[in-house]
């Protein structure tokens, strides 16, 4: 009986081992399909991850290209701004006025004598009744003597006359000079224009005032035996230090004077007319077209784009590293599960 019991126990153990082997085989048969599915699913995930990585790399290169363009724009903007600072643009503006400040007309007649001076309106000059004879002097005049500013030795005598003011009524000043005789081949009278006759009257040092005017303004001539018509225009120039300089531009036309006297004359007559060309005062100033505020705003936008691009690139690199680590971790887990 004892031997039969031992054989029975041994048979039970062998049955349990066989049953365990069958269970193990069944378990392996169940696990294997799951392992096969696990090998196919990571391949799909890997392909999607690869596409995402490629897309991220392309975006990264695009943003690097945009950063390069932004850096170039910054350099170009700063270069243009510096170039515009070195080369300002001349701006010309026109201001319309109804009355000018009466200019001063300084004549240097020499031996010639002023015969008449009148203000006329509406561009109409009546015919002379007694040319060559003294007439009415209705202009405000003043004589001034001063030393030549260029030689400081020669004395100069100037006859200063108040110029026209009313541009709407076409106010003009008509002057007649007479010269008994001259030893020169050509007879002419010098004159210069300065901006304000009232400043000359109010100046305590009129000689110094005229010296400054002769140093600052250009002088012109008008010839004897002709009627010279001078049309003036005023140009104001604003300097960089804020000061303002004034100069005259003029257009002259010469008309032959027909002497109706039968006797030959050895003397010379001078006729000159001064009138404003138009009611516009021309103002010239240098302006810098580069606006610093626009440049600052543009640079702020460019630097903001650079920072955003750098931030995006950094996040893209971190995301790619994270995806790579996650992929390697899943792959190691699958390999361990298969093994």
C-alpha positions in Angstrom: 0.0 0.0 0.0 2.9 2.3 0.8 4.4 1.8 -2.6 1.1 2.4 -4.3 0.7 5.7 -2.4 4.2 6.9 -3.4 3.5 6.1 -7.1 0.2 7.9 -6.9 1.8 11.0 -5.4 4.5 11.0 -8.1 1.8 10.7 -10.8 0.0 13.7 -9.4 3.2 15.7 -9.4 3.9 14.8 -13.0 0.3 15.8 -13.9 0.7 19.1 -12.2 4.0 19.7 -14.1 2.3 18.8 -17.4 -0.6 21.1 -16.5 1.8 23.9 -15.7 3.6 23.4 -19.0 0.3 23.5 -20.9 -0.7 26.7 -19.1 2.7 28.2 -19.9 2.3 27.2 -23.5 -1.2 28.7 -23.6 0.2 31.9 -22.0 2.9 32.1 -24.6 0.4 31.5 -27.3 -1.7 34.4 -25.9 1.2 36.8 -25.5 2.7 36.3 -28.9 -0.1 37.9 -30.8 0.1 40.9 -28.5 3.8 41.2 -29.0 3.2 41.1 -32.7 0.7 43.9 -32.5 3.2 45.8 -30.4 5.8 45.6 -33.1 3.4 47.0 -35.7 2.0 49.9 -33.6 5.4 51.4 -32.8 6.3 51.4 -36.5 3.2 53.5 -37.2 4.1 55.8 -34.3 7.6 56.0 -35.5 6.5 57.1 -39.0 4.3 59.9 -37.5 7.1 61.0 -35.2 9.5 61.1 -38.1 7.1 63.3 -40.1 6.7 65.6 -37.2 10.4 65.8 -36.7 11.0 66.6 -40.4 8.3 69.2 -40.3 9.8 70.8 -37.2 13.2 70.8 -38.8 11.7 72.6 -41.9 10.0 75.1 -39.6 13.3 75.6 -37.8 15.1 76.4 -41.0 12.4 78.8 -42.1 12.6 80.7 -38.8 16.4 80.8 -39.1 16.0 82.3 -42.6 13.5 84.8 -41.2 16.0 85.7 -38.4 18.7 86.2 -41.1 16.4 88.5 -43.0 15.5 90.4 -39.8 19.2 90.9 -39.0 19.8 92.2 -42.6 16.9 94.6 -42.2 18.3 95.9 -38.9 21.6 96.6 -40.6 20.1 98.2 -43.6 17.8 100.4 -41.5 20.7 101.7 -39.4 22.8 102.3 -42.5 20.0 104.2 -44.2 19.4 106.3 -41.1 23.1 107.2 -40.9 23.2 108.0 -44.6 20.2 110.3 -44.3 21.7 112.1 -41.4 24.8 112.9 -43.5 22.8 114.0 -46.5 19.7 116.1 -45.6 17.1 116.9 -48.2 16.4 120.5 -49.3 12.8 121.5 -48.6 11.3 124.5 -50.4 8.0 126.0 -49.2 6.1 129.1 -50.4 4.2 131.5 -48.2 1.7 133.9 -49.8 1.6 137.5 -48.5 -0.3 140.6 -49.4 2.3 143.1 -48.1 6.0 142.7 -48.1 8.3 144.4 -45.6 9.6 147.3 -47.8 13.1 146.4 -49.0 16.0 148.9 -49.1 17.5 149.8 -52.4 21.0 151.2 -52.1 22.3 153.1 -55.2 25.9 154.0 -55.8 25.3 156.8 -58.5 28.8 158.4 -58.3 28.5 161.6 -60.3 24.9 160.9 -61.4 22.0 162.8 -59.8 18.6 161.5 -58.9 16.0 163.5 -60.9 12.7 161.8 -59.9 11.3 158.9 -57.9 7.7 157.9 -57.7 5.5 155.0 -56.6 3.1 153.7 -59.2 0.4 151.1 -59.0 -1.2 148.5 -61.2 1.9 148.2 -63.4 1.2 151.5 -65.1 3.9 154.1 -65.6 2.7 157.4 -67.2 5.0 158.9 -69.9 7.7 161.3 -68.8 6.8 165.0 -69.4 10.3 166.4 -69.2 12.9 163.6 -69.3 16.3 164.7 -68.1 14.8 167.5 -66.0 14.3 167.4 -62.2 10.9 166.1 -61.1 9.1 165.0 -58.0 10.9 162.8 -55.5 8.0 161.1 -53.6 10.2 158.2 -52.3 11.7 158.0 -48.8 15.4 158.4 -49.4 18.5 158.8 -47.2 22.2 159.3 -48.1 24.9 157.5 -46.1 28.7 157.5 -46.3 30.8 154.6 -45.1 34.1 152.9 -45.8 34.4 150.0 -48.2 34.1 146.8 -46.1 36.6 145.0 -48.4 39.4 147.7 -48.5 38.7 149.8 -45.4 40.2 152.7 -47.2 37.8 153.8 -49.9 34.8 155.9 -48.9 31.5 155.0 -50.5 28.4 157.1 -50.8 25.1 155.3 -51.1 21.6 156.6 -51.8 19.1 154.4 -49.9 15.5 154.3 -51.2 12.5 152.6 -49.8 11.2 149.8 -52.1 7.7 148.7 -52.9 5.4 146.9 -50.4 1.9 146.3 -51.8 2.1 143.3 -54.0 -1.6 143.0 -54.7 -1.8 146.4 -56.2 1.5 145.8 -58.1 3.2 148.7 -56.5 6.4 149.7 -58.2 9.1 152.3 -57.8 10.3 154.3 -60.8 13.5 156.2 -60.6 15.3 158.5 -63.0 19.0 159.5 -62.8 21.0 162.0 -64.9 24.7 162.0 -65.6 26.2 165.1 -67.3 29.2 163.3 -68.8 31.5 160.4 -68.3 35.0 159.5 -69.4 34.2 155.8 -69.4 33.1 153.8 -72.5 30.2 152.3 -70.5 28.0 154.1 -68.1 26.2 152.2 -65.4 25.0 152.6 -61.8 25.5 150.0 -59.2 22.8 149.0 -56.7 22.1 146.3 -54.1 19.0 145.1 -52.3 18.6 144.4 -48.7 15.6 142.9 -46.8 14.3 145.7 -44.7 14.4 149.5 -45.1 12.9 149.9 -41.7 15.8 148.1 -40.1 18.1 150.5 -41.8 16.2 153.5 -40.4 16.1 152.1 -36.9 19.7 151.1 -36.9 21.9 153.3 -34.6 25.0 152.6 -36.7 23.8 153.0 -40.3 27.4 152.9 -41.7 28.0 149.5 -40.0 24.6 148.3 -41.2 25.5 149.2 -44.8 28.9 147.5 -44.5 27.2 144.3 -43.3 24.7 144.5 -46.2 27.4 145.0 -48.8 29.3 142.0 -47.3 26.1 139.8 -47.4 24.2 140.8 -50.5 25.1 140.8 -54.2 25.3 144.0 -56.2 23.9 144.6 -59.7 24.1 147.3 -62.4 21.7 149.0 -64.7 22.9 150.9 -67.8 22.2 154.4 -69.1 20.0 155.1 -72.1 17.7 152.1 -71.2 14.8 151.5 -69.0 15.6 148.5 -66.8 12.7 146.6 -65.2 13.6 144.7 -62.1 11.2 142.1 -60.7 12.3 140.9 -57.3 11.5 137.7 -55.4 12.5 137.0 -51.8 14.2 133.8 -50.6 14.6 132.9 -47.0 17.1 130.2 -46.0 17.0 128.5 -42.6 20.4 127.4 -41.4 21.1 124.4 -39.2 21.8 126.6 -36.1 18.3 128.1 -36.4 19.4 131.4 -38.0 17.7 132.8 -41.1 19.3 134.5 -44.0 17.5 136.5 -46.7 18.5 137.0 -50.3 16.9 138.4 -53.4 16.4 136.8 -56.8 15.6 139.1 -59.6 14.6 139.1 -63.3 15.6 142.0 -65.4 14.4 143.2 -68.7 15.9 146.1 -70.6 13.9 148.4 -72.9 15.6 151.0 -75.2 14.8 154.6 -74.4 14.0 156.6 -77.5 15.4 160.1 -77.1 13.1 162.5 -79.0 15.3 165.5 -78.7 17.0 166.6 -82.0 20.2 167.9 -80.5 22.8 165.3 -79.7 23.3 164.8 -76.0 26.6 164.1 -74.2 24.8 163.3 -70.9 23.2 160.0 -69.9 19.8 159.2 -68.5 19.1 156.2 -66.4 15.6 154.7 -65.8 15.0 151.8 -63.5 11.8 150.2 -62.2 11.6 147.9 -59.1 8.6 145.6 -58.6 7.8 142.4 -56.8 7.6 139.4 -59.1 4.9 137.5 -57.1 3.3 137.4 -53.6 5.1 134.3 -52.6 8.1 134.2 -50.2 10.2 131.2 -50.8 11.6 129.5 -47.7 14.4 127.0 -48.1 15.6 124.7 -45.3 17.4 121.4 -45.0 15.3 118.6 -43.5 16.3 115.1 -42.4 13.9 112.6 -43.9 15.0 109.9 -41.5 12.5 109.9 -38.6 14.2 108.4 -35.5 10.8 107.3 -34.0 10.0 105.3 -37.1 13.4 103.7 -37.0 13.0 102.8 -33.3 9.5 101.3 -34.0 10.9 99.3 -36.9 13.8 98.0 -34.8 11.5 97.1 -31.9 9.4 95.1 -34.3 12.4 93.4 -35.8 13.9 92.5 -32.4 10.5 91.2 -31.2 10.4 88.9 -34.2 13.9 87.8 -33.5 13.1 86.9 -29.9 9.9 85.1 -30.9 11.8 83.2 -33.6 14.6 82.3 -31.1 12.0 81.2 -28.5 10.2 79.1 -31.1 13.5 77.5 -32.2 14.3 76.7 -28.6 10.9 75.1 -27.9 11.2 73.2 -31.2 14.5 71.7 -30.2 13.3 70.8 -26.7 10.2 69.2 -28.2 12.3 67.2 -30.7 14.6 66.0 -27.9 11.6 65.1 -25.8 9.9 63.1 -28.6 13.2 61.3 -29.3 13.6 60.3 -25.7 10.0 59.1 -25.5 10.5 57.1 -28.7 13.6 55.5 -27.3 11.9 54.7 -24.0 9.0 53.0 -25.8 11.3 51.1 -28.0 13.3 49.8 -25.1 10.1 48.8 -23.3 8.9 46.8 -26.3 12.2 45.1 -26.7 12.3 44.1 -23.1 8.7 42.8 -23.3 9.6 40.8 -26.4 12.7 39.4 -24.7 
